[in-house]
């Protein structure tokens, strides 16, 4: 019963953002990348029957291939055309990957360990990191987000099977049958 599982998933296409009823107090300064991250977490928590059950032992990993590409491009074009004078300071934070992570975490009161990382291709490292955090006792569960601008965002809720069952959720995938220890070199 101590297996680590994926208990819920969410998925959103960037092209569908305009069709989703999304209200947030900071919406006017959020870029599409951040909106996808926040909406993916919202949908994930609803799918996990966990909207009201997020606490300080819930962590989050935001992983991406692209990052907030259009925000970086927009800021660079403004600097190129106007110089640094006249840049809207409310748009500047959108170029940092940690901004999307912190907006999603603060929106849902996620107070556990949070990590933002760029990667190429697979999110296996993020899922492994989530499993290690849970096994070591740093988190009870970890939200793994994968957001790529211009395409899609999705979320996975990684937790112990016992925690999911307490909410009445059946595990979708088992990640680790038995954890015998983690070492840097796999020995």
Secondary structure, DSSP 8 states (H G I E B T S, - for coil): ---EEEEEEEEEEGGGGGGS----TTGGG--HHHHHHHHHHHHHHHHTT-TT---TTEEEEEEESS-SHHHHHHHHHHHHHH-STT--HHHHGGGSHHHHHHHHHHHTT--S-EEEEE-SS--HHHHHHHHHHHHTTS-SEEEEEEEETTTEEEEEEEEEHHHHHHTT---SEEEES------TT--
